[in-house]
């Protein structure tokens, strides 16, 4: 059976070769979604090792966060952009799982994330869910959850208002625009929990600020943040 399975896999790979989502080169046996060279070369931030890192600092005075980190630097025309683009716009949800597992390794290495109770991905608005078909952050969260052995839930934090046309707005306007976008239900079930909020790319921090504050205002014990990438 094993030989047959291996043979079938080889045949499928021959007919439909799997390519690395970072560099586009052929993947070898045992490689999945991202090749070994890309995994090694990715621009890791090491933000998980210190609490006063750029992502955490960006949130100072805006959100009472225990720890915040992003794993990679996001820049245009790079492997990181290829990965995020594939995940968000090409339906390659498996990249999210792989990135989530990679992110989990950093989280495990960090002393600040030791007592997480529940993982919550930043929600997408329903309109966007309908056009895209999925929330990329849920896949990152699923990869994290698998590796950390902690549950994920999308039932507590909801996105009520669409904020699609706001990318070009200034930070202050974006912040104003983010108020009342999110809501929390069944808050009593979150009481005394250390929540890990998960996002794909941190830019201004406005989304994390809004999500984080609504969670804290609803009585969670502690909030931490982990994202795949940070766009400076
Ligand atoms: Zn590669």
Boltz pocket constraint, residues with backbone or C-beta under 6 A from the ligand:
constraints:
  - pocket:
      binder: B
      contacts: [[A, 20], [A, 21], [A, 22], [A, 23], [A, 24], [A, 25], [A, 34], [A, 35], [A, 36], [A, 37], [A, 38], [A, 39]]
      max_distance: 6.0
